[in-house]
Amino acid sequence: MTISSNDLDPKFKFEIANIPGSELIKRCFTCGTCTAICPVSNTFAEYDPRKIIHMIILGLKDRVLSSENIWQCSHCETCKFSCPQGVQLSEIMGALQNMAVRDKYVTPDAFEKFGTAPCKATCPVHISIQGFIGMITEGRYKEGLRLIKETMPFPGICGRICHHPCEMKCNRGKVDEPLAIEYLKRFLADRELEEGIRYIPEIEEKKDEKIAVIGAGPAGLSAAYFLAIKGYPVTVFERLPVAGGMMAVGIPEYRLSRDILREEIKTIVDMGVEIKTGVTFGKDITIESLKKDGYKAFFIAVGLHVSRGLNVEGENLDGIIHGINFLRDVSLKGNVTIGERTIVIGGGNVAIDVALTALRSGAKEVEMVCLESREEMPAWEDEIKDALDEGIKINNSWGPKRFIKENRKVKSVEFKRCTEVFDTEGRFNPQYDESELMTLEADTVLLSIGQACDMSFAKGVPDLDVSPRGPSVKDPITLETNIPGLFVGGDASYGPRSVVEAVASGKEAAISIDRYLKGEDIGADRPLEWKGIELEPQDVEHLDRQQMQRLSIARRKNSFEEMDLGFSEQQARLEAGRCLKICGTQNRGR
Ligand SMILES: Cc1cc2nc3c(=O)[nH]c(=O)nc-3n(C[C@H](O)[C@H](O)[C@H](O)COP(=O)(O)OP(=O)(O)OC[C@H]3O[C@@H](n4cnc5c(N)ncnc54)[C@H](O)[C@@H]3O)c2cc1C
């Protein structure tokens, strides 16, 4: 049967026209590629996306919107890029679900029970995780990477250093172990790097309004990436001689290859974003000077680059260095000399990076000392294990009492026993027993007890509301400040978190700036709520999680070579095959 547009119900036709990609629906020739590829359809034969598309073409509005099946799409997006005619199935299903609720085909509380895969719901940037994993199982690597890049610019970086909250929620974890989602992302990015052909996202129609981003960390660069996709001319101003923020001068090279960092930043530059390094906002440029240069909107994401002090006697002696300054010097200068006996004060992940970097910079003996007991240490278990494996001794439940000098230089540190770190309400309030003391000899002491915002940026925008912690946001969802057109985000605005959360912040800023420049309602439909469907998997075969190869401990200790070596193609395919895929058969659609 041939169908012309005259055969469609006019009302329905109008509504379908509001669905992204709807003009392509009529091109469907029911080849069934979508049905063949869809993991839901492969599990529940009654779900046949091809049939739904066909009902739409026939104008069967009632039948489509009252169909249980439209709720079976879990928006994993495995079908994305599959349709030979370019029909965007996942977006169509989302729009149909929204229409079904709006037009009361389902009860208003129906949305409550819908959700998506818990990995996607939990990911701060909501990557279609099942989708890219599905593409790995089919060997569609380029499309898998493209799917990730629709939601974030740094698959290779986050494939190495993400704290991967998605894996904590993976339904497979109830069967044996969660899927290695982080490493699968890395596999796709590394493969692209090896092949030497980078995917550059398509740029929408060019726009005129210039946008200035302050700070080239993950928050600033992600805002630039999404604004460049929208067609805006964007300039990123960065104080340091390199772009990347803490990804370039904090996270050590043995965990994050500088090649992948450079490549993923280069993609952003190739999209037309200009990055000007060596320019300090508040000194070389201000909001007024940028306005004079024609910039219409601003995003400030300056991070946390001041190391906190201890307020302890002798803290300013030679040989006492702030940990993040040390990491920055190692990253920028390559080689920094430190003493053979080094003490690191602090018990978080940053302190562990500092300690392992000290070992790679010539220290023969490195000891960490922290207030917390082993169980209370803020560093992650894997990181602590890496430190112990490399021979670092961790002294728990000690606080520094004073630094002892010889001439102007530190010679040793006296510590007092810490009996309690937090009070009964969980607030940081350390208590000591000064009758129990310990002294450790040291040539170098590296302080790593937390970071704060360098408030000197505020000289560039004196009217901005700030708190002693950093710039203040008026609305934490839209990232608006008290100054129209000026948005702030990343660690500087909410405290120390992670790369993927900084990316999410930059992405939200880009949405706000685009709407601001178009004169639209910035806050409309935000925040979107994401609900992960918990499964109780039954009768699922146990399959071991693939283990990534690592450098030997002996080789790691003396080098900045990346210590994790990535998955082989075979490992990636096996690991991807562990995905339960149907993590929730119902979805509210986005
Ligand atoms: C040692 C270390 C290890 C870490 N490891 C991990 C990890 O493994 N996984 C993870 O997810 N997260 C990790 N983090 C946290 C993560 O790096 C941060 O959460 C993230 O980089 C914050 O991004 P941001 O863009 O807000 O700020 P930043 O990355 O700090 O970037 C801010 C940028 O603004 C620039 N800037 C500052 N002031 C000015 C100014 N006045 N003018 C112009 N430019 C300015 C800075 O130079 C910097 O480049 C780590 C952090 C550190 C310190």
The ligand as a Tripos MOL2 file, in Angstrom:
@<TRIPOS>MOLECULE
LIG
   53    58     1     0     0
SMALL
NO_CHARGES

@<TRIPOS>ATOM
      1 C1         45.1460   15.7180   42.2030 C.3       1 LIG1
      2 C2         43.7190   15.5950   41.7520 C.ar      1 LIG1
      3 C3         43.2710   14.3800   41.2930 C.ar      1 LIG1
      4 C4         41.9410   14.2390   40.8740 C.ar      1 LIG1
      5 N1         41.5310   13.0280   40.4070 N.ar      1 LIG1
      6 C5         40.2760   12.8990   39.9060 C.ar      1 LIG1
      7 C6         39.8510   11.6610   39.3380 C.ar      1 LIG1
      8 O1         40.5750   10.6840   39.3010 O.2       1 LIG1
      9 N2         38.5910   11.5920   38.8390 N.ar      1 LIG1
     10 C7         37.7560   12.6620   38.8420 C.ar      1 LIG1
     11 O2         36.6350   12.5490   38.3320 O.2       1 LIG1
     12 N3         38.1300   13.8350   39.4000 N.ar      1 LIG1
     13 C8         39.3660   13.9860   39.9210 C.ar      1 LIG1
     14 N4         39.7530   15.1700   40.4750 N.ar      1 LIG1
     15 C9         38.7820   16.2680   40.5550 C.3       1 LIG1
     16 C10        38.6230   16.9720   39.2020 C.3       1 LIG1
     17 O3         39.8610   17.1630   38.6000 O.3       1 LIG1
     18 C11        37.8730   18.2740   39.3920 C.3       1 LIG1
     19 O4         36.6550   18.0210   40.0560 O.3       1 LIG1
     20 C12        37.5880   18.9690   38.0660 C.3       1 LIG1
     21 O5         38.7780   19.1680   37.3280 O.3       1 LIG1
     22 C13        36.8920   20.3050   38.2920 C.3       1 LIG1
     23 O6         36.6960   20.9240   37.0550 O.3       1 LIG1
     24 P1         36.5410   22.5110   36.9060 P.3       1 LIG1
     25 O7         36.4510   22.7680   35.4520 O.co2     1 LIG1
     26 O8         35.4780   22.9830   37.7970 O.co2     1 LIG1
     27 O9         37.8890   23.1180   37.4850 O.3       1 LIG1
     28 P2         39.4260   22.8990   37.1120 P.3       1 LIG1
     29 O10        39.6660   21.5940   36.4980 O.co2     1 LIG1
     30 O11        40.1570   23.2130   38.3370 O.co2     1 LIG1
     31 O12        39.6930   24.0010   36.0110 O.3       1 LIG1
     32 C14        39.6240   25.3850   36.3190 C.3       1 LIG1
     33 C15        40.5400   26.1500   35.3790 C.3       1 LIG1
     34 O13        40.3610   27.5480   35.5880 O.3       1 LIG1
     35 C16        41.6380   28.1850   35.5060 C.3       1 LIG1
     36 N5         41.5980   29.4770   36.2110 N.ar      1 LIG1
     37 C17        41.5430   29.6760   37.5440 C.ar      1 LIG1
     38 N6         41.5070   31.0020   37.8020 N.ar      1 LIG1
     39 C18        41.5460   31.6470   36.6060 C.ar      1 LIG1
     40 C19        41.5440   33.0080   36.2150 C.ar      1 LIG1
     41 N7         41.4740   33.9910   37.1260 N.pl3     1 LIG1
     42 N8         41.6220   33.3050   34.9020 N.ar      1 LIG1
     43 C20        41.6800   32.3180   33.9510 C.ar      1 LIG1
     44 N9         41.6870   30.9950   34.2910 N.ar      1 LIG1
     45 C21        41.6130   30.6630   35.5900 C.ar      1 LIG1
     46 C22        42.5420   27.1760   36.1740 C.3       1 LIG1
     47 O14        43.9030   27.4110   35.8440 O.3       1 LIG1
     48 C23        41.9930   25.8580   35.6170 C.3       1 LIG1
     49 O15        42.6310   25.5140   34.4070 O.3       1 LIG1
     50 C24        41.0630   15.3510   40.9190 C.ar      1 LIG1
     51 C25        41.5140   16.5690   41.4150 C.ar      1 LIG1
     52 C26        42.8310   16.6990   41.8190 C.ar      1 LIG1
     53 C27        43.3030   18.0120   42.3640 C.3       1 LIG1
@<TRIPOS>BOND
     1     1     2 1
     2     2     3 ar
     3     2    52 ar
     4     3     4 ar
     5     4     5 ar
     6     4    50 ar
     7     5     6 ar
     8     6     7 ar
     9     6    13 1
    10     7     8 2
    11     7     9 ar
    12     9    10 ar
    13    10    11 2
    14    10    12 ar
    15    12    13 ar
    16    13    14 ar
    17    14    15 1
    18    14    50 ar
    19    15    16 1
    20    16    17 1
    21    16    18 1
    22    18    19 1
    23    18    20 1
    24    20    21 1
    25    20    22 1
    26    22    23 1
    27    23    24 1
    28    24    25 2
    29    24    26 1
    30    24    27 1
    31    27    28 1
    32    28    29 2
    33    28    30 1
    34    28    31 1
    35    31    32 1
    36    32    33 1
    37    33    34 1
    38    33    48 1
    39    34    35 1
    40    35    36 1
    41    35    46 1
    42    36    37 ar
    43    36    45 ar
    44    37    38 ar
    45    38    39 ar
    46    39    40 ar
    47    39    45 ar
    48    40    41 1
    49    40    42 ar
    50    42    43 ar
    51    43    44 ar
    52    44    45 ar
    53    46    47 1
    54    46    48 1
    55    48    49 1
    56    50    51 ar
    57    51    52 ar
    58    52    53 1
@<TRIPOS>SUBSTRUCTURE
     1 LIG1         1 GROUP 0 **** ****
